[in-house]
Amino acid sequence: YDFGFRKLLIKQRIYARAYGRLIRLRKPSLYNHGYLLFIRPALALLALIPYLFPFNIILVILYSLYFTRRMYSTRITLNDPRIILVPIVTIFFLYYDLYWMIESYIFGQNKIE
């Protein structure tokens, strides 16, 4: 498979738009058991609150490390110098997903590009 950054951006945009559309269409049914769907958006929005400054940034970094923990468990990936970029890319995708999710939720479009 070719997992270039451009294709990864396209794939994440499609997932985020579908996620926003799901929240828009199934909002009443998500109140009972859908609270787990809001952890990532809440984490991204929490980092934008200035009054919680050290706490919110630490949570986003811990999320990034937890989400990519398997990358740090093999010798092959630990020897690759690009491993330093993994948490940065994970945090970038947290906000990238949030943007496209909100765009799809507000405008209601779920286009596959």
DAJO-V422539 format. One record per residue. N is the residue number from 0. OMEGA is omega as a letter, one per 40 degrees, with the letter a starting at -180 (* if undefined). Layout:
# DAJO-V422539
n:N omega:OMEGA
n:N omega:OMEGA
This chain:
# DAJO-V422539
n:0 omega:i
n:1 omega:i
n:2 omega:i
n:3 omega:a
n:4 omega:i
n:5 omega:i
n:6 omega:i
n:7 omega:i
n:8 omega:i
n:9 omega:a
n:10 omega:a
n:11 omega:i
n:12 omega:i
n:13 omega:i
n:14 omega:a
n:15 omega:i
n:16 omega:i
n:17 omega:i
n:18 omega:i
n:19 omega:i
n:20 omega:i
n:21 omega:a
n:22 omega:a
n:23 omega:a
n:24 omega:a
n:25 omega:a
n:26 omega:a
n:27 omega:a
n:28 omega:i
n:29 omega:a
n:30 omega:a
n:31 omega:a
n:32 omega:a
n:33 omega:a
n:34 omega:i
n:35 omega:i
n:36 omega:a
n:37 omega:a
n:38 omega:a
n:39 omega:i
n:40 omega:i
n:41 omega:i
n:42 omega:i
n:43 omega:i
n:44 omega:i
n:45 omega:a
n:46 omega:a
n:47 omega:i
n:48 omega:a
n:49 omega:a
n:50 omega:a
n:51 omega:a
n:52 omega:a
n:53 omega:a
n:54 omega:a
n:55 omega:i
n:56 omega:i
n:57 omega:i
n:58 omega:i
n:59 omega:i
n:60 omega:i
n:61 omega:i
n:62 omega:a
n:63 omega:i
n:64 omega:i
n:65 omega:a
n:66 omega:a
n:67 omega:a
n:68 omega:i
n:69 omega:i
n:70 omega:a
n:71 omega:a
n:72 omega:i
n:73 omega:a
n:74 omega:a
n:75 omega:a
n:76 omega:i
n:77 omega:i
n:78 omega:i
n:79 omega:a
n:80 omega:i
n:81 omega:i
n:82 omega:i
n:83 omega:a
n:84 omega:a
n:85 omega:i
n:86 omega:i
n:87 omega:i
n:88 omega:i
n:89 omega:i
n:90 omega:i
n:91 omega:a
n:92 omega:i
n:93 omega:i
n:94 omega:i
n:95 omega:i
n:96 omega:i
n:97 omega:i
n:98 omega:a
n:99 omega:i
n:100 omega:i
n:101 omega:i
n:102 omega:i
n:103 omega:i
n:104 omega:a
n:105 omega:a
n:106 omega:i
n:107 omega:a
n:108 omega:i
n:109 omega:a
n:110 omega:i
n:111 omega:a
n:112 omega:*
